[in-house]
Amino acid sequence: MDCNKEALELMHKHLDGDITRDEESRLKVHLEGCADCQTHLHELKRAITLIQSTENIKAPDDFAAKVMQQLPVERKSVKYMRWFKMHPVLTAAAIFFLFTITGLFSAWEHDSQLMVSNPENLIIKGDTVIVPEGVTVEGDLVVQNGDLKIEGTVDGNVTLINGSLVEDDSLDSNGLMASVGEVNGELKEVDRAFEWMWYRIQNLFKSIFSFE
Amino acid sequence: MELIIRDKIKQVKKGDQAAFEDIVLFYQDKIYQHCNRMLGNAHEAEEIAQEAFIRAYINIHSYDERRKFSTWLYRIATNLTIDRLRKRKPDYYLDAEVKGTEGLDMYSQLAAEDKLPEDELEELELQNYIQKQIAELPPKYRSIIMLRYLEDFSLQEISEILDIPIGTVKTRVHRGREALRKKLRHV
């Protein structure tokens, strides 16, 4: 066995715990007959023992405190970003909620102008929608952001959003109540944001659950 | 202990800065010692060790919890010490590989007998002498010898810490051991 090459290689393999059984027995045989290699291996092991005998030194007493002082103060945005990363489901829910709210608000803004569901044959005077005498509205009537005056007939439900029903209480020439508008259905007035929202949600559910 | 540290790391990841102090306290001696041996200078060692912990804190989210935390922390510290050593000029010359040789540098060209260790022994205590011999190893052997024999990492872990192939780690462990043997045989 070549002392400088093979034996040396096997010694290091032995020290690394990489040696196979076969290699180990070959090294053993060689070492028994080679004093130089024995010394070499002994010196290697001794060098390791010597460096392991060195004292452990400790960090200065205020080391940790100094580190803590130097840690960056977290920016709020970083905190939020990390929170978002760690709670993906809640983040998705929050974003969904945000979109729903903005959707409702934009719908609210959009709805601030006068709207009538079926304006045929109706008279619109400023903010007031009039169902003239002798006119019959077939189906439901929805008026948004305006008042409604019924002189004719509505064959269905009436919904008033942000407006009210004008009761024409002025006596006319006959001395009778001239305005005898007829509503053959429910009359609903919705005039506040929350009620309006509730109304929209109800509608949403109705549209979801109606199978027609 | 690993379990407690793992728990603390989770807390730090959740934004609990105070939990990081326990991590520092647990590793400070090891990391400080590692830096001190790498740099051979207490003042620089403190500065670099602190920097290592600060970087670990800042980058805690890139730490993969399936791996050993100490491996990750040592990697940061070792990289910082190597950067610092590169900035120092004089070390460079002896550490540079000699042209036309594979992995041989000026240290391997120096005959071990050039110095008379016995003379130095008279001036220095054994401990200091050994420390000095470790410090005189070229950084790329020094880091590996320290990680292997003073900090008890496996060759595989050292390969991860230094980000070099395991074959290279083995070669350097062998050379480092041989260099130490020459330096310490007369003790």
Interface residues (C-beta under 8 A of the other chain):
Chain A: H12 L15 D16 D18 H40 E43 L44 R46 A47 I48 L50 I51 Q52 S53 T54 E55 N56 I57 K58 A59 P60 F63 A64 K66 V67 M68 Q70 L71 P72 E74 K79 R82 W83 M86
Chain B: K13 K14 G15 Q17 F20 E21 V24 L25 Q28 D29 I31 Y32 Q33 N36 E46 A49 Q50 F53 I54 Y57 I58 H61 Q127 I130 Q131 Q133 I134 I145 Y149 L150 L155 K170 V173 H174 R177 E178 L180 R181 K183 L184 R185 V187
